[in-house]
Amino acid sequence: MSNTFYAPGERRAAKVGDLFAAIARRYDLLNDLQSFGLHRLWKRHVVELAAAKSGGHALDLCCGTGDIAFALAKNGAETTGLDFSEKMLDVARTRLQNSKFKIHNLKFLQGDAQQVPFPDNSFDTVTVGYGLRNLTSWEKGLSEMIRVAKPGGRIVVLDFGKPENPLWRKIYFTHLKCSVPLIGLVFAGNPRAYAYILESLKHYPAQTIVAEKMRSLKLQNVRVINLLGGAMAINFGEK
Ligand SMILES: C[S@@+](CC[C@H](N)C(=O)[O-])C[C@H]1O[C@@H](n2cnc3c(N)ncnc32)[C@H](O)[C@@H]1O
């Protein structure tokens, strides 16, 4: 077995699929541990920017176990969470079934974020959390987000970032290289899956280039919101 979950080119998607199938049941716990619970705040920020509301339509790509999709639905929008991993979707659907609230405006769908199965101009808001970095082509994923957004619709991308301060960048990359795989080993028995975060980040251009790409694709009001000194970032734009 290869020593890494990162593979360039056409094998990338299969490897990423294997990775998330392997960690799906532990995914939520590990998110809390490796981010000290902070991912919840960052996702809340995404949902505020997405501004989904009753009567609107929201799409969350690479939805995983559904954190962002649940919050969009809670704000009243007809929401679809899309992911290609059945195992991650199983967790999301179980959460939906077990919810103490009756949630009628949320569904989870299997599909590829690089070939979104909706017509152009369908959604008021399109989000992705920790997803673009995992795609074979993040550019294709971004252009699909824009294609399915309505004119004026919001595009919100949350992912690991690359801090500009060299010292902070070193400390943070050391956390991703050492402590995060250790947490993966202890709590999921899978250090390789968590070492993948840093590997994939090295192949992802992160916030500044994503913002440039958004501008070149003619999005309006493009903004980067750096979190934790740029260790995390939200890219925002309007179609
Ligand atoms: C790191 S998880 C993020 C889950 C969730 N958005 C969150 O923030 O907790 C990345 C998700 O992207 C999904 N994914 C990766 N490549 C995909 C693709 N091409 N199409 C759809 N989903 C994909 C994985 O299955 C996984 O559930």
The ligand as an SDF file (V2000), in Angstrom:
LIG
                    3D

 27 29  0  0  0  0  0  0  0  0999 V2000
  -12.3480   17.4800    4.7340 C   0  0  0  0  0  0  0  0  0  0  0  0
  -13.9270   16.8950    4.2980 S   0  0  0  0  0  0  0  0  0  0  0  0
  -14.9350   18.3030    4.5760 C   0  0  0  0  0  0  0  0  0  0  0  0
  -16.3110   17.9510    5.0670 C   0  0  0  0  0  0  0  0  0  0  0  0
  -17.1570   19.1480    5.4900 C   0  0  0  0  0  0  0  0  0  0  0  0
  -17.3450   20.0850    4.4140 N   0  0  0  0  0  0  0  0  0  0  0  0
  -16.5670   19.8440    6.6810 C   0  0  0  0  0  0  0  0  0  0  0  0
  -16.1670   21.0120    6.5280 O   0  0  0  0  0  0  0  0  0  0  0  0
  -16.4700   19.2460    7.7520 O   0  0  0  0  0  0  0  0  0  0  0  0
  -13.8080   16.8510    2.5300 C   0  0  0  0  0  0  0  0  0  0  0  0
  -14.9890   16.1890    1.8810 C   0  0  0  0  0  0  0  0  0  0  0  0
  -14.8590   16.3650    0.4690 O   0  0  0  0  0  0  0  0  0  0  0  0
  -15.3960   15.2240   -0.1540 C   0  0  0  0  0  0  0  0  0  0  0  0
  -14.8940   15.1980   -1.5480 N   0  0  0  0  0  0  0  0  0  0  0  0
  -13.6250   15.1130   -1.9620 C   0  0  0  0  0  0  0  0  0  0  0  0
  -13.5670   15.1440   -3.3050 N   0  0  0  0  0  0  0  0  0  0  0  0
  -14.8410   15.2750   -3.7410 C   0  0  0  0  0  0  0  0  0  0  0  0
  -15.4460   15.3870   -5.0330 C   0  0  0  0  0  0  0  0  0  0  0  0
  -14.7230   15.3440   -6.1570 N   0  0  0  0  0  0  0  0  0  0  0  0
  -16.7780   15.5400   -5.1080 N   0  0  0  0  0  0  0  0  0  0  0  0
  -17.5410   15.5720   -3.9760 C   0  0  0  0  0  0  0  0  0  0  0  0
  -17.0330   15.4480   -2.7340 N   0  0  0  0  0  0  0  0  0  0  0  0
  -15.7010   15.3090   -2.6190 C   0  0  0  0  0  0  0  0  0  0  0  0
  -14.9040   14.0800    0.7200 C   0  0  0  0  0  0  0  0  0  0  0  0
  -15.6450   12.9070    0.5160 O   0  0  0  0  0  0  0  0  0  0  0  0
  -15.0760   14.6820    2.1150 C   0  0  0  0  0  0  0  0  0  0  0  0
  -16.3210   14.3630    2.6530 O   0  0  0  0  0  0  0  0  0  0  0  0
  1  2  1  0
  2  3  1  0
  2 10  1  0
  3  4  1  0
  4  5  1  0
  5  6  1  0
  5  7  1  0
  7  8  2  0
  7  9  1  0
 10 11  1  0
 11 12  1  0
 11 26  1  0
 12 13  1  0
 13 14  1  0
 13 24  1  0
 14 15  1  0
 14 23  1  0
 15 16  2  0
 16 17  1  0
 17 18  1  0
 17 23  2  0
 18 19  1  0
 18 20  2  0
 20 21  1  0
 21 22  2  0
 22 23  1  0
 24 25  1  0
 24 26  1  0
 26 27  1  0
M  CHG  2   2   1   9  -1
M  END
$$$$
